[in-house]
Amino acid sequence: MRVRILGTAAGGGVPQWNCACGGCAAVRAHPSWRRLHASIAVQASGAGWYVVNATPDIAEQIEASGDLRPGPGRRQTPLAGVILTDAELDHTLGLPRLREASGIHVAATATVREAVARGLGLDRILAPYAGLRWSQLSEDEPVRLGDGDDVEFRAVRVSGKRPRYAADLGIRDGAWSVALQVTDRRSGKTLVYAPAVADWPPGLDRALAAADCVIVDGTFWDDDEPRRSGFTERTATEMGHLPISGPDGTAERLRDLPAAHRLYTHLNNTNPLVDPGHDGHRVLAGQGIEVASEGTVIEL
């Protein structure tokens, strides 16, 4: 199994278009620090690639990744489908950017599918261009999305947080936000990708303990970071993201995992880790943890 890091930023990317905070200003002064919206692509045994979350940057992410570019046929693409870990705008607005396809295979939990269909209306909007073909992502049994695929996908619920647009849709409580457990049946290797973690339930603990590679929510460095930035009165936890450091930080949990690869992704523009020289990188490295870099390919 191959895992390609396509993007590593939280909503708005880094820099964010309407933000002049210290982090965004620093990235504008150092364009190589730029981060696209968080996403990965997964491939097993030379088959097609599955992109996890369709971000607003999906076309740029494909162009930046040689493995995902079209060819040799004029309309031949290695993209086999898209898997959604939630229904947030940052992870779904890329679907209309794929409308030139003959069809788009999308896998998601039943809750996320209902939000995307009813709240965003993407089934209706895309039908005249490239209809969405849905597969259900299950919390109970792993699923294979294509004939002959060697990879299996399973959802691990991590949050009941709804997107703001879905607050009044009357959709029942369900798997609104999940971690994605990906297993290569040939090698037995497992990846867990969890870009948004509001809770740390036992199911996530079990999945991470058995994983060879974990890529986890690193939106905020500490719990007070959002309030300290001056843009909100809420803490990181209140915003639905467990912080990296502090008494309830996730770094200690990641430090003790057996996985050979332990990485953070989904960095907010206020996170000091957007600066590659920040001391937090050294602190994490001392615990065997790193911040994911776009363009990195991990072989499992």
C-alpha positions as a printed Julia matrix, in Angstrom:
300×3 Matrix{Float64}:
   0.0    0.0     0.0
   1.17   3.47   -0.87
  -0.01   6.57    0.96
   0.56   9.99   -0.59
   0.13  13.17    1.48
  -1.81  15.65   -0.69
  -2.53  18.43    1.82
  -2.04  19.15    5.51
  -4.01  22.31    6.4
  -7.27  22.91    8.22
 -10.15  24.96    6.77
  -9.06  27.86    4.6
  -5.57  26.48    4.03
  -2.41  28.28    5.03
  -2.36  31.16    4.32
  -6.08  31.8     4.54
  -7.26  34.27    1.92
  -8.78  36.81    4.35
  -6.37  36.42    7.26
  -3.36  38.54    8.2
  -2.47  36.71   11.42
   1.16  36.05   12.23
   1.04  32.54   10.79
  -0.5   33.6     7.47
   1.86  36.57    7.18
   4.86  34.31    7.76
   3.72  31.86    5.08
   3.19  34.7     2.6
   6.78  35.74    3.27
   7.91  32.11    2.78
   5.75  30.62   -0.02
   7.36  27.18    0.4
   5.59  26.94    3.77
   2.16  27.01    2.09
  -0.22  24.19    3.05
  -3.22  22.95    1.05
  -6.35  21.47    2.64
  -5.75  18.16    4.4
  -6.09  15.07    2.22
  -4.31  11.85    1.35
  -4.45   9.35   -1.51
  -4.2    5.58   -1.02
  -3.18   2.91   -3.55
  -2.69  -0.84   -3.2
  -0.91  -3.26   -5.55
  -0.65  -0.9    -8.5
  -4.41  -0.39   -8.75
  -6.25   2.93   -8.81
  -5.93   5.63   -6.19
  -8.59   6.59   -3.66
  -8.5   10.2    -2.49
  -9.61  10.71    1.08
 -11.73  13.87    1.23
 -12.42  16.06   -1.79
 -11.0   19.41   -0.75
 -11.3   22.71   -2.64
  -7.66  22.1    -3.66
  -8.25  18.68   -5.23
  -7.34  19.69   -8.79
  -4.09  21.32   -7.65
  -3.31  18.29   -5.49
  -3.75  15.94   -8.44
  -1.54  18.08  -10.68
   1.17  18.18   -8.0
   1.21  14.36   -7.78
   2.59  12.53  -10.79
   0.89   9.3    -9.73
  -2.54  10.95   -9.91
  -2.23  12.74  -13.26
  -4.24  11.48  -16.23
  -2.89   9.31  -19.04
  -1.9    7.64  -21.21
  -5.4    7.87  -22.64
  -6.82  11.36  -23.11
  -9.46  10.89  -20.43
  -7.83   8.05  -18.52
  -7.37   8.77  -14.83
  -5.91   6.67  -12.02
  -8.47   8.17   -9.62
 -10.75   5.29   -8.59
 -12.89   7.2    -6.12
 -13.25   9.55   -3.19
 -13.78   8.61    0.46
 -15.29  11.15    2.84
 -14.48  11.13    6.55
 -17.11  13.79    7.26
 -19.47  16.21    5.5
 -17.62  19.45    6.24
 -17.3   21.93    3.37
 -13.5   21.64    3.46
 -13.82  17.93    2.65
 -16.67  17.97    0.11
 -16.41  21.11   -2.05
 -13.87  19.4    -4.29
 -16.53  17.04   -5.67
 -17.86  19.62   -8.18
 -14.28  20.13   -9.37
 -14.33  16.51  -10.58
 -17.44  17.06  -12.73
 -15.55  16.39  -15.99
 -15.39  12.7   -15.03
 -17.83  10.2   -16.52
 -18.92   9.47  -12.96
 -17.61   9.86   -9.43
 -17.48   6.94   -7.0
 -17.89   8.26   -3.45
 -17.79   6.28   -0.21
 -19.13   7.71    3.05
 -21.2    6.81    6.07
 -24.96   6.96    5.62
 -25.09  10.13    7.73
 -22.49  11.94    5.65
 -24.14  10.87    2.4
 -27.49  12.27    3.56
 -25.9   15.59    4.5
 -24.08  15.91    1.18
 -27.22  15.02   -0.78
 -29.79  17.02    1.19
 -27.71  19.82    2.66
 -25.41  20.54   -0.27
 -27.58  19.08   -3.02
 -24.56  17.63   -4.79
 -26.41  14.61   -6.19
 -28.8   16.94   -7.99
 -26.2   19.52   -8.99
 -23.71  17.02  -10.4
 -26.23  14.72  -12.1
 -26.09  16.6   -15.48
 -22.28  16.43  -15.41
 -20.92  13.39  -13.57
 -23.36  11.53  -11.37
 -22.28  10.42   -7.91
 -22.17   6.66   -7.35
 -22.26   5.96   -3.62
 -20.85   3.14   -1.51
 -21.56   2.94    2.2
 -18.65   3.15    4.61
 -19.39   0.86    7.52
 -18.41   0.98   11.17
 -18.99  -2.75   11.51
 -17.36  -4.5     8.57
 -14.52  -3.36    6.28
 -15.54  -2.79    2.66
 -13.73  -3.13   -0.64
 -14.75  -0.44   -3.11
 -13.62  -1.99   -6.4
 -13.46  -5.44   -7.98
 -10.1   -6.99   -7.26
  -9.07  -4.26   -4.82
  -6.6   -5.37   -2.17
  -7.51  -2.58    0.25
 -10.36  -2.54    2.74
 -11.83   0.54    4.39
 -13.65   0.83    7.7
 -15.06   3.82    9.55
 -14.21   4.49   13.2
 -16.54   7.07   14.74
 -14.7    9.94   16.45
 -17.26  12.73   16.66
 -20.92  13.62   16.4
 -20.09  17.16   15.32
 -22.33  18.31   12.47
 -21.34  20.84    9.8
 -23.04  24.18   10.42
 -25.1   23.87    7.23
 -26.51  20.56    8.47
 -27.62  21.76   11.92
 -31.29  22.18   10.96
 -31.73  19.43    8.37
 -33.35  17.01   10.78
 -30.77  14.33   10.05
 -30.56  11.78   12.86
 -27.5   11.44   15.01
 -24.93   9.18   13.44
 -21.36   8.82   12.22
 -20.82  12.47   11.34
 -17.04  12.34   11.61
 -14.92   9.21   11.39
 -11.36   8.06   11.27
 -10.61   5.88    8.26
  -8.96   2.51    8.87
  -7.33   1.2     5.7
  -5.97  -2.35    5.52
  -3.89  -3.88    2.72
  -5.06  -7.49    2.54
  -1.86  -8.66    0.85
   0.67  -7.17    3.25
  -1.55  -6.97    6.31
  -0.39  -3.39    6.89
  -2.86  -0.86    8.27
  -3.23   2.92    8.08
  -5.49   5.06   10.27
  -6.27   8.54    8.95
  -8.11  10.82   11.39
  -7.98  14.47   10.26
 -10.62  15.71   12.73
 -10.75  14.22   16.23
 -13.14  15.68   18.8
 -13.2   12.58   21.02
 -10.86   9.68   21.66
 -13.24   6.71   22.03
 -12.12   3.13   22.73
 -12.7    2.22   19.09
 -10.1    4.75   17.98
  -7.67   3.5    20.62
  -8.02  -0.04   19.3
  -7.58   1.01   15.67
  -4.49   3.1    16.41
  -2.91   0.39   18.55
  -3.03  -2.01   15.58
  -1.88   0.48   12.93
   1.45   0.65   11.12
   0.89   4.3    10.14
  -1.26   6.9    11.91
  -2.04  10.38   10.57
  -4.0   12.34   13.14
  -5.66  15.71   13.76
  -3.08  18.37   14.64
  -5.31  21.41   14.11
  -4.2   23.26   17.25
  -0.99  23.14   19.26
  -2.71  23.75   22.61
  -6.25  24.1    23.88
  -6.19  27.89   24.34
  -4.7   28.64   20.91
  -8.01  29.61   19.22
  -8.89  32.07   22.0
  -5.37  33.44   22.12
  -5.56  34.19   18.4
  -8.37  36.65   19.07
 -10.78  35.18   16.48
 -13.02  33.17   18.84
 -13.91  32.67   22.48
 -13.87  28.88   22.14
 -11.06  26.51   23.01
  -9.7   23.9    20.63
 -11.69  21.2    22.39
 -14.87  23.28   22.21
 -14.26  23.66   18.47
 -14.12  19.87   18.04
 -10.36  19.32   17.87
  -8.23  17.75   20.58
  -4.99  19.78   20.91
  -1.51  18.37   20.42
   0.09  19.51   23.7
  -1.06  20.08   27.26
  -2.72  17.89   29.92
  -5.26  16.45   27.47
  -3.02  16.66   24.43
  -2.77  13.86   21.9
   1.03  13.83   21.62
   1.38  11.56   24.66
  -1.1    9.12   23.12
   0.76   9.08   19.8
   4.12   8.75   21.55
   3.14   5.39   23.04
   1.78   3.85   19.83
   3.74   1.04   18.13
   3.21   2.47   14.62
   6.37   3.08   12.61
   4.87   6.29   11.2
   3.13   8.82   13.49
   2.2   12.13   11.89
   0.05  15.19   12.47
  -2.04  16.85    9.77
  -4.89  19.39    9.42
  -2.89  22.33   10.85
  -4.77  25.58   11.45
  -3.22  28.84   10.27
  -2.74  29.84   13.93
  -0.77  26.69   14.75
   2.91  27.59   15.36
   3.92  24.36   13.61
   3.22  26.03   10.25
   6.72  27.47   10.8
   9.1   24.58   10.04
  11.63  26.13   12.42
   9.32  26.23   15.42
  10.62  24.36   18.47
   7.48  22.23   18.56
   8.87  20.18   15.69
  11.89  19.28   17.82
   9.67  18.43   20.79
   7.54  16.1    18.67
  10.57  14.52   16.99
  11.86  13.6    20.44
   8.68  11.53   20.83
   8.96   9.9    17.42
   6.24  12.11   15.91
   6.38  14.46   12.93
   4.21  16.91   11.05
   3.12  15.52    7.69
   4.72  17.14    4.64
   2.84  17.5     1.37
   4.19  15.29   -1.4
   5.48  12.64    1.01
   4.86   9.03   -0.06
   4.76   6.31    2.61
   5.17   2.68    1.57
   3.4    0.16    3.81
